[in-house]
Amino acid sequence: MEELGIEYRDDKFERWLSPPDPSINLNKAMQQRHRGSGLWFLQSEAFANWKTRRNSFLWLSGIPGCGKTILSSTIIKDLADSQPADPLLYFYFNFNDTSKQTLESMVRSLASQLYYKRKDTRPPLDSLFSSCGDGRQQPDGELLCQSLLDMIRLVDEVWIVLDALDECCTRRGTPTEGLLSWITDLRNSGQRNVHLLVTSRPEQDIEAEVRKWARDEDITPIQSSLITDDIRGYVRTRVRDDKALERWRSRPDVQDEIETRLMEKAGGM
């Protein structure tokens, strides 16, 4: 009977919080990832410093199509393998999914992930749930954001990866309404245990906000020269193994020509 009661409460809690599931985006990105892509970043000094420095921040910016989501997913998988003792939280903003376009949806997802990964972080969210009539009412954004911060304070270190900030529809506003202010507030809140990594297109409002407090070494533009090997590996595999191009397998000279032309026209995408 006690187990049934716990299951009922958990189900009620989950319906109340209604967190979007970012693992759907992660799994899709990893299915699309070409083996070996992203190693240029995983082996970089910038990533090594970000992982070892407390209260660290990194912004990876790049043009549409340069592989930011695949790269952020590669980073998430690497952190899951290399930092198993510390909670890893992640979220994908997505133009194609209305449930993943706001600051509130991100906060709900991160809070839920932390809640189920570390039982010792549950009191702030349990308290908020109780104050909302055990799920009969929805919390306002300010209380939700504060609960997440209170939960984060209860762990030694936490890793947060946010993909595609530019696909968030609520970038502007106060720290409980706008994503960019929320990030700035997190950085200025005295939380020394957060490793935060974000990706986005180089939108003017994002760059203006980040450069208010970030150092030059905290910003990594994803330049075409950095991802040349990723593009080359992907193109070569498709040209050599794709069934649609099977007719050219007996003509390596043609395959080489196709690869060369595609590489020339890729333009970092």
C-alpha positions in Angstrom: 0.0 0.0 0.0 2.9 2.4 0.8 4.4 1.7 -2.6 1.1 2.5 -4.3 0.9 5.8 -2.3 4.4 6.8 -3.5 3.6 5.9 -7.1 0.4 7.9 -6.9 2.3 10.9 -5.5 5.1 10.6 -8.1 2.5 10.5 -10.9 0.7 13.5 -9.5 4.0 15.4 -9.0 5.1 14.6 -12.6 1.8 15.9 -14.0 2.1 19.0 -12.0 5.6 19.8 -13.1 5.1 18.6 -16.7 8.8 18.7 -17.6 9.7 18.4 -21.3 11.9 15.4 -22.0 15.3 16.4 -23.6 16.5 12.8 -23.9 14.4 12.7 -27.2 16.6 15.4 -28.7 19.7 13.8 -27.4 18.9 10.4 -28.8 18.0 11.9 -32.2 21.2 13.9 -32.4 23.4 10.9 -31.4 21.7 8.8 -34.2 22.7 11.5 -36.7 26.2 11.9 -35.4 29.0 10.6 -37.5 31.6 8.6 -35.5 34.5 10.8 -34.4 32.9 14.1 -35.0 33.4 16.7 -32.3 36.7 15.3 -31.2 38.4 18.6 -32.1 36.4 20.2 -29.2 36.5 17.3 -26.7 40.3 17.4 -27.0 40.6 21.2 -26.8 42.2 23.3 -24.1 39.0 25.3 -23.8 36.9 22.2 -22.9 39.6 20.9 -20.5 39.7 24.2 -18.7 35.9 24.4 -18.5 35.7 20.9 -16.9 38.4 21.6 -14.3 37.6 25.2 -13.3 34.9 25.9 -10.7 32.1 28.2 -11.7 33.0 27.8 -15.4 31.2 29.0 -18.5 31.5 28.3 -22.2 29.5 29.7 -25.1 29.9 27.9 -28.4 28.5 30.0 -31.2 28.2 29.2 -34.9 26.2 29.6 -38.1 23.1 27.5 -38.8 24.0 24.0 -40.0 27.5 23.9 -38.4 26.5 21.1 -36.1 26.0 22.8 -32.8 23.3 20.4 -31.6 25.3 17.3 -32.6 28.3 18.9 -30.8 26.4 19.7 -27.6 25.0 16.1 -27.6 28.6 14.8 -28.0 29.6 16.9 -25.0 26.6 15.6 -22.9 27.7 12.0 -23.7 31.3 12.8 -22.8 30.3 14.4 -19.5 28.0 11.5 -18.6 31.0 9.1 -19.0 33.6 11.3 -17.4 31.7 12.9 -14.5 29.4 10.1 -13.3 29.4 11.2 -9.7 28.0 14.7 -10.3 24.5 15.5 -11.7 24.4 16.4 -15.4 21.5 18.5 -16.5 20.7 19.4 -20.1 18.1 21.0 -22.3 17.5 21.6 -26.0 15.5 24.7 -27.1 13.7 23.8 -30.3 11.8 25.8 -32.9 9.9 22.7 -33.9 8.6 21.8 -30.4 6.5 24.4 -28.6 7.1 22.6 -25.3 10.8 23.5 -25.6 10.9 27.2 -26.4 10.7 29.0 -23.1 12.7 29.7 -19.9 10.0 28.1 -17.8 10.0 24.9 -19.8 13.8 24.7 -19.3 13.5 25.3 -15.6 10.9 22.6 -15.2 13.0 20.1 -17.1 16.3 20.9 -15.2 14.5 20.8 -11.8 12.9 17.4 -12.7 16.3 16.0 -13.8 18.0 17.1 -10.6 15.1 15.9 -8.5 15.3 12.4 -9.7 19.1 12.2 -10.0 19.8 13.4 -6.4 17.3 12.7 -3.6 19.1 15.1 -1.3 18.0 18.0 -3.6 14.3 17.3 -3.3 13.2 19.5 -0.3 12.9 22.8 -2.2 10.7 21.3 -5.0 8.7 19.2 -2.5 8.0 22.3 -0.5 6.9 24.2 -3.6 4.6 21.3 -4.6 3.0 21.3 -1.1 2.5 25.1 -1.2 0.7 24.6 -4.5 -2.0 22.5 -2.9 -0.1 19.2 -3.6 -0.2 20.0 -7.3 -3.7 21.5 -7.6 -2.2 24.9 -8.6 0.8 26.0 -10.8 3.7 27.9 -9.3 4.7 31.2 -10.7 7.9 31.6 -12.6 9.8 33.3 -9.7 9.1 30.5 -7.2 10.0 27.9 -9.8 13.3 29.6 -10.6 14.2 30.0 -7.0 13.4 26.4 -6.2 15.9 25.3 -8.9 18.6 27.6 -7.5 18.0 26.2 -4.0 18.3 22.7 -5.4 21.5 23.4 -7.2 23.0 24.8 -3.9 22.6 21.4 -2.3 25.1 19.6 -4.5 28.9 20.0 -4.7 29.1 20.4 -8.4 26.5 20.4 -11.3 27.0 20.3 -15.0 24.5 22.2 -17.2 24.4 22.1 -21.0 21.9 24.3 -22.9 21.6 23.9 -26.6 20.3 26.5 -29.1 19.6 29.6 -26.9 18.6 31.4 -30.1 15.6 29.0 -30.4 14.2 30.2 -27.0 11.2 32.5 -27.5 11.6 34.1 -24.1 15.1 35.4 -24.2 14.3 38.9 -22.8 12.9 40.0 -19.5 13.8 39.6 -15.8 15.7 36.6 -14.5 12.4 34.8 -13.9 11.0 35.7 -17.3 14.0 35.9 -19.8 16.6 33.3 -20.5 19.5 35.6 -20.9 18.8 37.4 -17.6 18.4 34.0 -15.9 21.9 33.0 -17.1 23.4 36.3 -16.0 21.7 35.9 -12.6 22.9 32.4 -12.2 26.5 33.6 -13.0 26.2 36.4 -10.5 24.3 34.5 -7.7 27.4 33.2 -6.0 26.8 29.7 -7.2 30.4 28.5 -7.4 29.5 24.9 -8.1 28.0 25.3 -11.6 29.7 24.4 -14.9 27.5 26.0 -17.6 28.0 25.4 -21.3 25.6 26.9 -23.9 25.4 26.9 -27.7 23.6 29.2 -30.1 23.9 31.2 -33.3 25.8 34.4 -32.8 22.7 36.5 -32.3 23.3 40.1 -31.3 21.2 40.1 -28.1 22.9 36.9 -26.9 26.4 38.2 -27.6 25.7 41.5 -26.0 24.5 39.9 -22.7 27.2 37.3 -22.5 30.0 39.8 -23.2 28.9 41.8 -20.2 30.6 39.3 -17.9 32.3 36.5 -19.9 36.0 36.5 -20.7 37.3 36.1 -24.2 38.4 32.5 -23.4 34.8 31.7 -22.4 33.6 32.2 -26.0 34.4 29.7 -28.7 33.3 30.5 -32.3 32.7 27.3 -34.2 34.7 28.2 -37.3 34.6 26.2 -40.6 38.3 25.5 -40.1 37.6 23.7 -36.9 35.0 21.3 -38.3 36.7 20.5 -41.6 37.6 17.0 -40.4 34.0 16.4 -39.2 32.6 17.4 -42.6 35.2 15.5 -44.5 34.6 12.3 -42.5 30.8 12.6 -43.0 31.1 13.3 -46.7 33.5 10.5 -47.3 31.3 7.9 -45.5 28.2 9.0 -47.4 30.0 9.0 -50.8 31.6 5.6 -50.2 28.8 3.8 -48.4 25.5 5.4 -49.4 23.3 3.1 -51.5 22.3 6.1 -53.7 25.9 6.5 -54.8 26.6 2.8 -55.2 27.1 3.1 -58.9 30.4 5.0 -58.4 32.1 2.4 -56.1 34.1 1.1 -59.1 35.2 4.7 -60.0 37.3 6.0 -57.1 38.3 9.0 -59.3 34.7 10.0 -59.5 34.2 9.5 -55.7 37.2 11.7 -55.1 35.8 14.4 -57.3 32.4 14.3 -55.5 34.1 14.6 -52.2 36.3 17.5 -53.3 33.3 19.4 -54.7 31.1 18.9 -51.7 33.9 20.0 -49.4 34.5 23.1 -51.4 30.8 24.0 -51.3 30.1 23.1 -47.7 31.0 26.5 -46.4 31.2 25.3 -42.8 27.8 23.7 -42.9 
